[in-house]
Amino acid sequence: MAHLIAPSMLSADFGNLQRDTELINQSRADWFHVDIMDGVFVPNISFGFPVLKCLNKHAQKPLDVHLMIVQPERYIKEFKDAGASVLTVHIEASTHLHRSLNQIRKEGMKAGVALNPHSPVHLLEDIITDCDLICLMSVNPGFGGQSFIEHTYEKIRQLKSLILQKNSTCLIEIDGGVTLQNAPSLLEAGADVLVAGNTVFGAEHPLLVIEQLKACSPAHTKGR
């Protein structure tokens, strides 16, 4: 399967959100990545339901919604109603993760689990067959524009091994610090979905950057 590109709307121009939404519609991107932050689980506040519904009204591609909030199970149906196609909850924020994943799937969405940089991959062993996507945070969550954490490559390889071992069909998504320079190595390690924020929206020609990210091939390098 060809890898997917999910531009992060956290890096879009909030004063021109419809314009930037239309830009993604016209691009070769596959998903819109939408970060929901509550100021509690992470030290920042971002989109809420009104903005998500507005995005859904104009978006012509699936909304990949990443919940960085405490007690995400409270709002699963509301996020479905607001337009989410993929809903990802943090393992660190979900006391009853299996139940939450089942709820997400029952609402007709793809169910995702996100791991912070310090959380080990082995925590996923018991739920890897119950989710559709694992989002590995390659920066500390909360703010865009951070530097990529190099240990992410090893975590991708570990996760890919676990997926194969458990015969899971789970996709591996990388969120944070994705660039044109590290994208080939991420794909080589086993990534399936690349989230890109500043790399896309901070570029002079965002459509071209998305095209280049989509055209990336896995790097064949040793040591990564």
C-alpha positions, 0 to 999 in steps of 0.5 A: 500500500502506498503511504498516506500524507495527512497535513496537520491543520494545527499549522494552518492559518487560522484566519484563513482556514477555509482557504487552507482547507481548499488547498488540501482538497486540491492536493495529493494529501490523503487525510486532514490531521486535526489535533484536539487539545484540552490544555490539561493532557497537553499544555495547549488548547486548539480546536473544538467542535465548532471548528471541526464541524466547519472543517468537515463542511469544506473538507473533501477528504477524511478527517483524522482526529487526534484527541490529546484530551483527558477522558476521551471516551466522554466525546466519542459520539460527538466527534463522529457527529462532528465529522471524524473518520479516524479517531485516535486516543492516547494510551496515557489518557485512556483508563479503559482503552479496549472499551474506548476502541470498541466504542469508536469502531461501533460509531463507524470510525477507524480507531487509533491509539497514540503513544507519547515519546516516552511510552514503550511499544510493548504497552500495545501488545494486548490491543494491537488487533483492536485498533486500525492505527497507531500514532507514534508521537515523534515530538512531545505533544502540544505544540507544532514546529518541534524537532524530531526525536531520533529514537522514533525510528527504533520505535517504528521498527519495534511496532512493525515487528509487533504488528506482524507478530500479532497478524494485525492490519494496523497502520503506523502513523508518525506525528511530529517533525516530519520533513522531506529529509526524514520521510524516506527513513521513516518509510523505510522503518515501516511508517504508513502515514506521515503527518506534516504541519510546518513542513507543508504550511510553512512552505512557499509552495505547499502543494509541491511539498505535499506532492514531494512527500507523497512521492517519497520512497523508502530510504535503503540505509543501514543503521536506521 
